[in-house]
Amino acid sequence: MEHLLQSVDWDGVKVILAVADRQSFRQAAQDLGRSVNTLRGIVDRLEDQFGFPVFNRHVDGAKLTVEGRRVVSAARLVERSMMDLMRVAQSASDTMKGPVRLAVTEGIGTFWIVPQLVEFLAGPGRDIQVTLQCALQAVDVLRLEADISIQTAEPTAFDVVKHKIGCVHMTLFAGRAYAERHGLPTTLAELADHRIIEQEMDQFTGYGLDRIYTPEIAERIVALRTNFASAHYWAIAKGAGIGMLPNYAAAIGGDLVPLDLGLRIPVDLWLAVHPEMVKTARHRAVVEWLDTCFSAETYPWFGDRYMAPEEIEAFLRGSAKLKGYFSGFTPLNPMAEPLPIDKLEQL
């Protein structure tokens, strides 16, 4: 037994836990950023060491064997012990110096957090090293996948410190180039005759077009799908089709035209932090700063009330501080005048 423990690949044990959580080699491989064949090889070698199969492989996934369940149960105890050790080490220093790992969705991280992060890190007395993880899936802060997370799914773990930090209101936009070539719909029925750009990821599962139309129509009208917010944004801004973006999207700089067809999706944003992490000065400072980043008093479009894109543009024009918030992000004028309705009617 001692020889077996010395030869166990603990990275392989993490792979077993990932496959057990997902019940799928393919999905675990996506989570870990590794190939399916690599994961299968690692598990095969561990099963050879153990002398029994950990998983029953099926066409619909990977299910734990009876022995596999015992392995996973023991591995979770080890994992929790290692996390406790890391928590103690990281919470021992109550200073403003040290690392902070922040996980956030890619769109929010790129377009909203980064411009403000520069100013935050330049604050006096701060020597914080931020690792910004633009995550497609919600991370588990209790398992130390990140110290702090901003996510669209409410954390369900009992111990996690959490609160709703804001709300992103998704609404329809088209690029001006698309509007000039194809015109714009005025009803949801007319939208079915246009090209749709759809974003799909674990934290945002699409527009629900199959519930608005038939599944066949919903599949036909989607011209492009992507799981990255930046690619999604540019596809719409460059005129590839119509898609949903945050209601403040026109301020980012793309030449966008908002469409008010009554299709809106509010997406709550949740801040989650490990209860031990929030005890350190630097983590508390980051949490407090994040709260200001999504303050509905300063940025009313993050409030529970839907704010039309035209309202947001008027608000930004009247704010000297915010008018240049996205300056330099794109070469286009972030406050371009809307396409005249009479011109649209002539298209």
C-alpha positions in Angstrom: 0.0 0.0 0.0 2.8 2.4 0.9 4.5 1.8 -2.5 1.1 2.4 -4.2 0.6 5.7 -2.5 4.1 6.9 -3.4 3.5 6.1 -7.1 0.0 7.7 -7.3 -0.2 10.6 -9.7 -2.2 13.2 -7.7 -2.8 15.2 -10.9 -4.5 12.1 -12.2 -6.7 12.0 -9.1 -7.8 15.6 -10.0 -8.7 14.2 -13.5 -10.8 11.4 -11.9 -12.6 14.0 -9.8 -13.3 16.2 -12.9 -14.7 13.2 -14.9 -16.8 12.1 -11.9 -18.2 15.6 -11.6 -19.1 15.9 -15.2 -19.8 12.1 -15.8 -18.1 12.7 -19.2 -14.5 12.6 -20.4 -15.3 15.1 -23.1 -16.8 17.7 -20.8 -14.1 17.2 -18.2 -11.5 17.7 -21.0 -13.1 21.1 -21.9 -13.1 22.2 -18.2 -9.4 21.2 -17.8 -8.3 22.5 -21.2 -6.8 19.1 -22.1 -7.6 16.5 -24.8 -10.0 13.7 -24.3 -7.4 11.1 -25.1 -5.0 12.6 -22.6 -7.6 12.3 -19.8 -8.5 8.7 -20.9 -4.8 7.8 -20.8 -4.4 9.2 -17.3 -7.4 7.3 -16.0 -6.3 4.1 -17.7 -2.9 4.3 -16.0 -4.5 4.9 -12.5 -6.9 2.1 -13.0 -3.9 -0.2 -13.8 -2.3 1.0 -10.5 -5.5 0.4 -8.5 -6.2 -2.9 -10.0 -9.8 -2.2 -10.8 -11.9 0.1 -13.1 -12.9 3.5 -11.7 -15.5 4.2 -14.4 -17.8 2.2 -16.6 -17.6 3.8 -20.0 -20.9 4.2 -21.9 -21.9 6.0 -25.1 -23.8 8.5 -22.9 -20.9 9.2 -20.5 -18.8 7.8 -17.7 -20.3 6.3 -14.6 -18.4 5.5 -11.4 -18.1 1.8 -10.4 -18.6 0.8 -6.8 -14.9 0.9 -6.2 -14.7 4.2 -8.1 -17.1 5.8 -5.7 -14.9 4.8 -2.8 -11.9 6.3 -4.6 -13.7 9.6 -5.3 -14.9 9.8 -1.7 -11.4 9.4 -0.4 -10.0 11.8 -2.9 -12.5 14.5 -1.9 -11.3 14.2 1.7 -7.7 14.8 0.5 -8.9 17.7 -1.7 -10.7 19.4 1.2 -7.6 19.0 3.4 -5.4 20.6 0.8 -7.9 23.5 0.4 -7.9 24.0 4.1 -4.1 24.2 4.1 -4.2 26.8 1.3 -6.9 28.9 3.0 -4.8 29.1 6.2 -1.7 30.1 4.2 -3.5 32.7 2.2 -5.5 34.2 5.0 -2.5 34.5 7.4 -1.4 37.8 5.9 -3.7 40.7 6.4 -1.9 43.1 4.0 -2.6 44.9 0.8 0.3 43.0 -0.9 -0.2 39.7 -2.6 -2.2 37.8 -5.2 -5.9 37.9 -5.9 -7.6 35.6 -8.4 -10.7 37.1 -9.9 -13.0 35.0 -12.2 -15.5 36.8 -14.3 -17.4 36.2 -17.6 -15.3 37.1 -20.6 -17.6 40.0 -21.8 -17.8 41.6 -18.4 -14.1 41.1 -17.8 -13.0 42.5 -21.1 -15.4 45.4 -21.7 -16.2 46.5 -18.1 -13.7 45.3 -15.5 -10.4 45.9 -17.3 -10.8 49.7 -17.9 -11.6 50.2 -14.2 -9.0 47.7 -13.0 -6.2 49.9 -14.3 -7.2 52.8 -12.0 -7.8 50.5 -9.1 -4.3 49.0 -9.2 -2.8 52.4 -9.4 -4.3 53.4 -6.0 -2.0 54.4 -3.2 -0.6 51.7 -0.9 -1.7 48.8 -3.2 0.7 46.1 -4.3 -2.0 43.6 -5.4 -1.3 41.1 -8.1 -4.6 40.4 -9.9 -5.1 37.3 -12.0 -8.2 37.9 -14.1 -9.7 34.6 -15.2 -12.3 35.2 -18.0 -14.2 32.0 -17.4 -16.8 30.4 -19.6 -18.1 28.3 -16.7 -18.9 29.4 -13.2 -16.0 28.6 -10.9 -16.1 27.1 -7.5 -14.5 29.4 -5.0 -14.8 26.9 -2.2 -12.5 24.6 -4.1 -10.1 27.6 -4.7 -10.6 27.6 -8.4 -10.6 31.4 -7.8 -10.6 33.7 -4.8 -13.5 35.8 -6.0 -16.0 35.1 -8.7 -18.6 37.3 -10.6 -21.0 34.9 -12.2 -24.5 34.7 -13.6 -25.6 31.6 -11.6 -26.3 32.1 -7.9 -23.8 30.1 -5.9 -25.5 27.3 -4.0 -22.8 26.2 -1.6 -23.8 26.9 2.0 -20.4 28.3 3.1 -19.7 30.7 0.3 -20.1 34.4 0.9 -22.3 35.9 -1.8 -24.5 38.8 -2.8 -26.1 40.0 -6.0 -23.9 42.7 -7.4 -26.0 43.9 -10.3 -28.1 42.9 -13.3 -27.1 43.0 -17.0 -30.1 43.6 -19.3 -29.6 41.9 -22.7 -31.5 43.4 -25.7 -31.3 43.3 -29.5 -28.8 45.2 -31.6 -27.8 45.2 -35.2 -24.7 46.7 -36.9 -25.4 49.8 -38.9 -23.9 48.0 -42.0 -26.5 45.2 -41.6 -29.3 47.7 -41.2 -28.3 49.5 -44.4 -28.1 46.3 -46.3 -31.1 44.4 -45.0 -33.3 46.8 -43.1 -34.5 46.1 -39.6 -37.5 44.2 -38.3 -40.2 46.0 -36.3 -41.8 42.9 -34.8 -40.6 39.5 -33.5 -42.5 37.9 -36.5 -40.3 39.9 -38.9 -37.2 39.0 -36.9 -37.6 35.4 -38.2 -36.7 36.7 -41.7 -33.3 38.0 -40.6 -29.9 36.6 -39.7 -29.3 36.0 -36.0 -26.0 35.9 -34.1 -26.3 33.8 -31.0 -24.0 33.5 -28.0 -24.0 30.2 -26.1 -22.0 29.3 -23.0 -22.6 27.6 -19.7 -23.4 30.9 -18.0 -25.7 32.1 -20.8 -27.6 29.5 -22.7 -29.0 31.5 -25.7 -32.0 33.5 -26.6 -34.7 30.8 -26.3 -35.6 31.2 -30.0 -37.1 27.7 -30.1 -39.7 28.9 -27.6 -40.5 32.1 -29.6 -40.7 30.2 -32.9 -40.5 26.6 -33.8 -37.2 24.7 -33.3 -36.9 24.4 -37.1 -37.2 28.2 -37.6 -34.9 28.9 -34.7 -32.2 26.7 -36.2 -32.7 28.2 -39.7 -32.3 31.8 -38.8 -29.1 31.5 -36.7 -26.3 32.4 -39.0 -23.5 32.3 -36.4 -23.0 30.9 -32.9 -20.1 31.7 -30.6 -19.2 31.2 -27.0 -17.0 34.2 -26.7 -18.6 37.6 -25.9 -15.9 39.6 -27.8 -16.4 37.6 -31.0 -20.1 37.8 -30.5 -19.9 41.6 -30.1 -17.8 42.1 -33.2 -19.9 39.8 -35.4 -22.9 42.0 -34.6 -21.0 45.4 -34.9 -19.5 44.3 -38.2 -22.9 43.6 -39.7 -23.1 39.8 -39.7 -26.6 39.8 -38.2 -28.8 40.7 -35.3 -28.0 39.6 -31.8 -28.4 40.3 -28.1 -25.9 42.5 -26.2 -26.0 44.3 -22.9 -28.1 47.5 -23.1 -24.9 49.6 -22.7 -23.2 47.9 -25.7 -23.4 50.9 -28.1 -21.1 52.9 -25.7 -18.3 50.4 -26.3 -17.7 51.9 -29.7 -19.2 49.6 -32.3 -21.5 51.1 -34.9 -24.7 49.6 -33.4 -28.4 50.3 -33.8 -30.7 49.1 -31.0 -34.0 47.3 -31.7 -36.9 47.5 -29.4 -38.9 44.4 -30.2 -39.8 43.6 -26.6 -37.2 40.8 -26.4 -35.1 41.4 -23.3 -33.3 39.0 -21.0 -32.2 40.2 -17.5 -29.1 38.4 -16.3 -28.3 38.7 -12.6 -24.7 39.0 -11.6 -23.5 37.4 -8.4 -20.3 38.0 -6.5 -19.0 34.9 -4.6 -15.9 34.8 -2.4 -14.5 32.1 0.0 -15.3 33.0 3.6 -11.6 32.8 4.5 -10.4 34.9 1.6 -12.7 37.8 2.5 -10.8 38.1 5.8 -7.7 39.5 4.1 -7.3 43.2 3.5 -6.5 42.9 -0.2 -9.5 40.6 -0.9 -11.8 42.9 1.0 -10.5 45.8 -1.0 -11.2 44.0 -4.3 -14.7 43.0 -3.2 -15.5 46.6 -2.2 -14.1 47.9 -5.5 -16.2 45.4 -7.5 -19.3 46.6 -5.7 -18.5 50.2 -6.9 -18.0 48.9 -10.4 -21.6 47.7 -10.6 -23.2 50.4 -8.4 -26.6 51.1 -9.8 -26.3 54.7 -8.5 -23.2 55.4 -10.6 -24.1 53.0 -13.5 -27.9 52.8 -13.5 -28.0 50.3 -16.4 -26.8 47.6 -13.8 -30.0 48.2 -11.7 -33.0 46.0 -11.8 -34.9 48.5 -13.9 -34.4 48.1 -17.7 -32.8 51.2 -19.2 -33.2 51.7 -22.9 -29.9 52.1 -24.9 -31.0 55.6 -25.9 -31.4 56.5 -22.2 -27.9 55.2 -21.5 -26.4 57.2 -24.4 -28.0 60.4 -23.1 -26.8 59.6 -19.6 -23.2 59.1 -20.8 -23.2 62.3 -22.9 -24.0 64.2 -19.7 -21.2 62.6 -17.7 -17.8 64.0 -18.3 -16.2 61.1 -16.4 -18.1 58.3 -18.3 -18.2 59.8 -21.7 -14.6 58.7 -22.4 -14.8 55.4 -20.5 -14.3 53.3 -23.6 -12.1 55.8 -25.3 -9.4 54.0 -27.4 -11.2 50.7 -27.3 -12.4 51.1 -30.9 -11.7 53.7 -33.6 -15.4 54.4 -34.0 -17.4 57.2 -32.3 -19.0 55.6 -29.3 -21.9 58.1 -29.4 -22.8 57.8 -33.1 -26.2 59.2 -34.0 -28.9 56.6 -34.5 -29.9 55.7 -38.0 -32.9 57.9 -38.9 -36.2 56.0 -38.9 -37.3 57.5 -42.2 -34.1 56.2 -43.8 -34.7 52.7 -42.3 -38.3 52.8 -43.8 -36.8 53.4 -47.2 -34.5 50.4 -47.0 
